[in-house]
Amino acid sequence: MKKLFLKTGSLLFALAIFGTGLCGCKPYTDLTGSGGHKVQLSFYAVNDLHGKFMDTDDQPGLDEFTTYLKKLYKDPSREEILLSSGDMWQGTVESSTNRGQLMTEWMNEAGFVSMTLGNHEFDWGADVLTPNSEAAGFPFLAINVTQDGAPAGYCQASTIVEKSGVKIGIIGAIGDCLGSISGEFQTGLHFATGNELTALVKNEATRLRTEEGCDFIVYSLHDGGDSFSASGVNNVKNSDMGYYDTALSDGYVDLVFEAHTHKQYILKDEYGVYHLQGGGENRALSCADVSFDADTKEYTVTPKILPSGEYASDRLYDDPCIGQLYGKYFPDEDPYTAVLGENARQRESSGIAETVAELYYKKGVEVWGDAYEIALGGGYLKTRSPYDLAKGNVTYADVFSLLPFDNALVLGSIKGSDLKSNFLGTKRNYYSYLGGNFDAGNVEANKTYYIIIDSYTSTYRWNNITEVARLEGNIYARDLLAEYIRSGAWSK
């Protein structure tokens, strides 16, 4: 019986796949042919899944994908390696409400060998990472993350997977995206970038090859490009890749899986190393078939992007483990079927943001209006996938996907000069609803004003907002909008 071996530092442990549910075993094969000891490796990388666990009208869930993985693992002709390049948890009611626990359980079942941390894994603070890392049957990777000047205890630099005698080192890193994490969770957190990150990866790749005997190095990077073609192979140079130093491709890493930008592409850099990103949110899967000669250590890589129609097709049956996991976390009311109210017409992203800014203001006046003259409500209120709200019945799950962040409602003070530049100008990152008694045309630069925003907006240091008070009770933007829809406000 064949087992999958993971090595972490001096700790060697085995994770048997196909024990129960998705986990089990397939017969060992050395795949030896007349041309030498050839091993066929198939890498599958998931990026930016954002908790998309259940099927919706907008996209497939993980039920057919789980079935697809089972069929892969039963194929004796090749060795499969399944990994993640980050942003797996945040985004849906089924995953965010338990802060990634459901997704971590599914990843155990699915046989992931590693998960690189993405910026949205930090949306609830680093404290959430520790229990998830302890529950995971695979390591969290991020070679460049430190907490208070020391390596973070919830992640490690790399892991080793051995397949038919071939040792594969996987190095994980998060990109230059610390600024996208709420300011209240940034204290003591550092992501090494640029030359510092390059040096870290070079040193770890060298250690994996020389000390651990690794034959093939995969770099799983939560960062990526923005403007590459989704079709064919893009031939790129170092100057085309501001997020990646192609010096790493000169003998240090052999294959790169990317993430973060939600783009779909295959790149081939100036050293011939392939980079793949699968688009995110379960739209596609990054794949690379590697034919490895264990005698000569030579290999060929065949990259491809697998669309969700291939691995999440109606032709595949729904794996029962998805329903079982969902029922474990939602044994009573189903947020996908319990209807809040009716939406009489399509609501665009900008219109939803403007409504939430108004709801911020009204809630703030209700709570703090007797003590403070509140000028406006607003903040960074851009919706997430599917971005718009369709006509028809609306569930809490629908609203949650649009506004998934647990950002508390805040009463803040701000100088008039910052109020004008950030909330009253043409900067459309922030949506604002002005109070009826507020004269936006007569703002005094040095006067202090009071506004209602969320904690993400208030802790962004360039806004220069001082928090005066915070709403208690875990009431977020989505809850205000859900109550608004429940009241029938959008039914006509």
Secondary structure, 3 states (H helix, E strand, C coil): CCCEEEEECCEEEEECCECCCCCECCCCCCCEECCEEEEEEEEEEECCCCCCCCCCCCCCCCHHHHHHHHHHHCCCCCEEEEEECCCCCCCCHHHHCCCCHHHHHHHHHHCEEEEECCHHHHCCCHHHHHHHHHHCCCCEECCCEEECCEECCCCECEEEEEECCEEEEEEEEECCCHHHCCHHHCCCEEECCHHHHHHHHHHHHHHHHHCCCCCEEEEEEECCCCCCCCCCCEECCHHHCCCCCHHHHCCCCCEEECCCCCCEEEEECCCCCEEEEECCCCCEEEEEEEEEECCCCCEEEEEEEEEHHHHCCCCCCCCHHHHHHHHHHCCCCCCCCCEEEEECCCECHHHHHHHHHHHHHHHHHHHHCCCCCEEEEEECCCCCCCCCECCEEEEHHHHHHHCCCCCCEEEEEEEHHHHHHHHHCCCCCCEEEECCCCCHHHCCCCCEEEEEEEHHHHHCHHHCCEEEEECCCCCCHHHHHHHHHHCCCCCC
